[in-house]
Every structure is written in structure tokens, then in C-alpha cells.
Amino acid sequence: MTTLHVNGRDQALEADPGTPILWALRDDLGLTGTKFGCGAALCGACTVHLDGQAIRSCVTPVSAAAGRRVTTIEAVTGGSDRVGNAVHAAWVKHDVAQCGYCQSGQIMSATAFLKSLPKGKQPSAAEIDAAMAGNICRCGTYARIRAAVADAARALA
């Protein structure tokens, strides 16, 4: 039995300690906003936060998250997360999503990045690109993603 602290609540899991967090979230907890993309930590579709840091849940075992805070897309948008809501609003404003498959991972990476910045700092295009580099968008909406992250940073300043 492993206990994870997911989206502000303790969740007891009977998953094997080596099970990737992705599958515990989706299959055991019913949190399907986190997507499976490649299974090799290359595409970013499975990005969640572990103690506030963006990680790839497809290769991170449940045992690595025991006693730590796991945050998924379900808790970042539409709730009380100020940064997540600013990112989500910018995503809508800039019409970022095309097919939408990568969007939860993109938003999770953008949110972690913006939370890591000093208050009021406006990131450069190069800083945004570096922060988002591990997230692949098959539709190629990278310019809109960059614009949305910059817009969210301005809204948070």
C-alpha cells in the first residue's frame, strides 16, 4: 500500500511501487486529464507536478512520489490555482489548442515554469522556449504556446 498526496488529498493505492505515476493517476484514481504519449519521457503529454516541479509521470514510479505532493491538470485549472488559471485563460485567448492531446502536459509545464520565476519577472522568448522544450505539439502550435506563456506572465505581474 502506497499513499500519495494528490491534488490536496491523501490517496491510498495498492499499486506496485514500480508502477508509473501516470497509470496510478489514470487507472486507480480516475484522473484522466494526464495523457499517455510516448511512455519514454520524450513528449511531455504526461507532465504532472511533484512538489511543484514538472515531471514526466510515465517514467516516474509511484514509490518516488510517496509522501510528496502530486498535482495534476485537474487541480491546476478551474480551481484556486492563480497561475494555472492565468495560463488556462491565455491558452484560450491565444487559441493554442488544435487537436488538444498535448495540452494538459503543456499547461502543466507552463504553470511550473511561471511559478518558478521571481514575482513580476517577464520571461524572454528564449526562456519560454527552454522551459517548454520537453513538450511536443504534433500540431505545431509552438508560436501560440510561447505567446500564451508570455501573456500569462504579464497577467500575473
C-alpha positions as CSV (number, residue, x, y, z in Angstrom):
1,M,0.0,0.0,0.0
2,T,1.4,3.4,-1.0
3,T,-0.1,6.8,0.0
4,L,0.1,9.6,-2.5
5,H,-0.9,13.2,-1.7
6,V,-2.7,14.0,-5.0
7,N,-4.4,17.4,-5.6
8,G,-4.5,18.2,-1.9
9,R,-5.9,14.8,-0.7
10,D,-4.2,11.7,0.5
11,Q,-4.9,8.7,-1.7
12,A,-4.1,5.1,-0.7
13,L,-3.0,2.9,-3.6
14,E,-2.5,-0.8,-3.9
15,A,-0.2,-0.3,-6.9
16,D,3.1,-2.0,-7.3
17,P,5.8,0.6,-6.1
18,G,7.3,0.5,-9.6
19,T,4.1,1.4,-11.4
20,P,4.4,4.7,-13.2
21,I,2.5,7.6,-11.5
22,L,0.7,8.1,-14.8
23,W,-1.1,4.7,-14.6
24,A,-1.9,5.1,-10.9
25,L,-3.5,8.5,-11.6
26,R,-5.5,7.3,-14.6
27,D,-6.4,3.7,-13.7
28,D,-6.5,3.8,-9.9
29,L,-7.7,7.3,-9.2
30,G,-9.7,8.1,-12.4
31,L,-7.7,11.3,-13.1
32,T,-7.6,11.0,-16.9
33,G,-6.5,14.6,-17.7
34,T,-2.9,13.4,-17.6
35,K,-2.2,11.8,-21.0
36,F,-0.1,8.9,-22.2
37,G,2.0,9.9,-25.1
38,C,5.3,8.1,-25.6
39,G,6.0,6.2,-22.4
40,A,9.6,7.2,-22.6
41,A,9.6,10.8,-21.1
42,L,10.1,12.3,-24.5
43,C,6.9,14.1,-25.4
44,G,5.6,15.7,-22.2
45,A,1.9,14.7,-22.6
46,C,2.1,13.0,-19.1
47,T,3.5,16.0,-17.3
48,V,2.4,16.5,-13.7
49,H,3.9,18.4,-10.7
50,L,5.8,16.6,-8.0
51,D,6.4,19.0,-5.1
52,G,5.8,21.8,-7.6
53,Q,8.3,20.6,-10.2
54,A,7.2,19.4,-13.7
55,I,8.0,15.7,-14.1
56,R,7.1,13.0,-16.6
57,S,4.7,10.7,-14.9
58,C,5.1,7.9,-17.5
59,V,8.6,7.0,-16.2
60,T,8.4,8.2,-12.5
61,P,7.4,5.3,-10.2
62,V,4.8,5.6,-7.5
63,S,7.5,4.9,-5.0
64,A,9.2,8.2,-5.9
65,A,6.0,10.1,-5.0
66,A,5.3,8.6,-1.7
67,G,4.9,11.3,0.9
68,R,5.2,14.1,-1.7
69,R,2.7,16.4,-3.3
70,V,1.4,15.3,-6.8
71,T,-0.6,17.9,-8.7
72,T,-2.5,17.1,-11.9
73,I,-4.2,19.2,-14.5
74,E,-7.5,18.7,-12.7
75,A,-6.2,20.8,-9.8
76,V,-4.4,23.5,-11.8
77,T,-7.2,24.8,-14.0
78,G,-10.6,25.9,-12.9
79,G,-9.9,26.0,-9.2
80,S,-8.0,28.3,-6.9
81,D,-4.6,28.0,-8.6
82,R,-4.0,31.6,-9.7
83,V,-1.1,30.7,-12.0
84,G,-2.9,27.8,-13.6
85,N,-6.0,29.9,-14.2
86,A,-3.9,32.6,-15.8
87,V,-2.2,30.0,-18.1
88,H,-5.6,28.5,-19.0
89,A,-7.0,31.9,-19.8
90,A,-4.0,32.7,-22.0
91,W,-4.4,29.3,-23.8
92,V,-8.0,30.2,-24.6
93,K,-7.2,33.8,-25.6
94,H,-4.4,32.6,-28.0
95,D,-6.4,29.7,-29.3
96,V,-3.5,27.4,-28.5
97,A,-5.2,24.0,-28.7
98,Q,-5.6,22.4,-32.0
99,C,-6.0,18.7,-31.6
100,G,-5.6,19.2,-27.8
101,Y,-3.9,16.0,-26.9
102,C,-0.7,17.6,-25.6
103,Q,-2.4,20.5,-23.8
104,S,-2.6,19.2,-20.3
105,G,1.2,18.5,-20.3
106,Q,1.9,21.9,-22.0
107,I,-0.2,23.7,-19.3
108,M,1.5,21.8,-16.5
109,S,4.9,22.7,-17.8
110,A,4.0,26.3,-18.3
111,T,2.4,26.6,-14.9
112,A,5.5,25.1,-13.2
113,F,7.8,27.4,-15.2
114,L,5.8,30.5,-14.3
115,K,5.6,29.5,-10.6
116,S,9.4,29.2,-10.6
117,L,10.0,32.8,-11.8
118,P,10.6,35.6,-9.3
119,K,7.5,37.6,-8.8
120,G,6.9,40.0,-11.7
121,K,9.7,38.7,-13.9
122,Q,8.8,38.7,-17.5
123,P,10.4,35.7,-19.3
124,S,12.1,36.1,-22.7
125,A,11.0,34.1,-25.7
126,A,14.2,32.1,-25.3
127,E,13.4,31.3,-21.6
128,I,9.9,30.2,-22.5
129,D,11.2,28.0,-25.3
130,A,13.8,26.4,-23.0
131,A,11.1,25.8,-20.3
132,M,8.7,24.3,-22.8
133,A,11.3,22.3,-24.9
134,G,10.4,18.9,-23.5
135,N,6.8,19.2,-24.6
136,I,6.0,18.1,-28.2
137,C,3.0,19.5,-30.0
138,R,2.2,17.4,-33.0
139,C,0.1,20.2,-34.5
140,G,3.0,22.7,-34.2
141,T,1.3,25.4,-32.2
142,Y,4.6,26.5,-30.6
143,A,4.3,30.2,-31.5
144,R,0.8,30.3,-29.9
145,I,2.2,28.4,-26.8
146,R,5.0,30.9,-26.5
147,A,2.6,33.9,-26.8
148,A,0.2,32.3,-24.2
149,V,3.0,31.8,-21.7
150,A,4.2,35.3,-22.2
151,D,0.7,36.7,-21.8
152,A,0.1,34.6,-18.7
153,A,3.3,36.0,-17.2
154,R,2.1,39.6,-17.9
155,A,-1.3,38.9,-16.4
156,L,0.4,37.6,-13.2
157,A,2.8,40.6,-12.9
